[in-house]
């Protein structure tokens, strides 16, 4: 599963980032394996995505979000 597959309000833990497809700036801002990500909202037409990654709020394109693999968190694991 990737960040692009999250629904509004869902959270996950980043498992893997395809570093040659994700801008270095996102990695510098905390988009790294082991960090928690939450989908805050979508822009019109579902692109870009507004995310909270360990307290940093970022907007990324859906195309980029497809290269960030996650393990979805459910309510019972929080």
Secondary structure, DSSP 8 states (H G I E B T S, - for coil): -BGGG--TT-EEEEEEE-TTTS-HHHHHTT--TT-EEEEEEE-GGG-SEEEEETTEEEEE-HHHHTTEEEEEE-GGG-
